[in-house]
Amino acid sequence: MNLHTEILERTEERSTHDEGQALFGHPRLNATGAGQPSRLEAEEAVRTLIRWAGDNPERAGLLDTPARVVRAYEEWFEGYNQNPASLLERTFDEIGGYSQAVELHDIPFHSVCEHHMATIRGKAHIAYMPVDRVVGISKLARVVEACARRLQIQERLTDEIACAIDDALRPGGVAVVIEAEHGCMSTRGVCVHGTRMVTKRMLGVFDTDAGLRREFLSSIGM
């Protein structure tokens, strides 16, 4: 079977895809925010942690820290208020005879590990095989950001990015590779610096076509 035929067959199979299936496997608060603590409660929780650490939240240098931390968390976790797939709704179908993969490399991101709430810093590489339409490249970077700005593990982050692109664009295939350093390993426990974790998610032709997969991995130095 040639690559073009495989892409067409996958497109036909995708036409029966359940539009209502959840993109993300971990549960969230409902849309009304029921059960979500108030800002004041969040700030008081920070004061509790400061006291637990052995410091005094009432001293001058820490008086405004709880409010600053909550504001920072609002930014770090703004992905909970975004649907990554919706960022890909605007597409372009004037692609001429283009029939090769579209790739975006070295997309920087910041996330937070759900096990220790430590920093995850890394870069994502994305490729997809368009079928009749493409998306603005900045939107791919926004999908990475929306998925990353949540409590995460790298394996799930990789899968969520790939599935968001696959669901929204219905391409012939999607490839996502993430390289990241985890603060929970570099700043605690074994305290190993410079170690990067690599995760991959291949869908469609990137999963079934070894040559195409090798071409993508080679383009990112793997």
Buried (B, 14 or more C-beta within 10 A) or exposed (E): EEBEEBBEEBBEEBEEEEEEEEBBEEEEEEEEEEEEEEEEEBBBBBBEEBEEEEEEBEEEEBEEBBBEBBEEBEEBBEBEEBBBBEBBEEBEEEBEEEEEBBBBBEBEBBBBBBEBEBBBBBBBBBBBBBBEEBBEEEBBBBBBBBBBBBBBBBEBBBBBBBBBBBBBBBBBBBBBBBBBBBBBBBEEEEEEEEEEBEBBBBBBBBBBBEEBBEBBBEEBEE
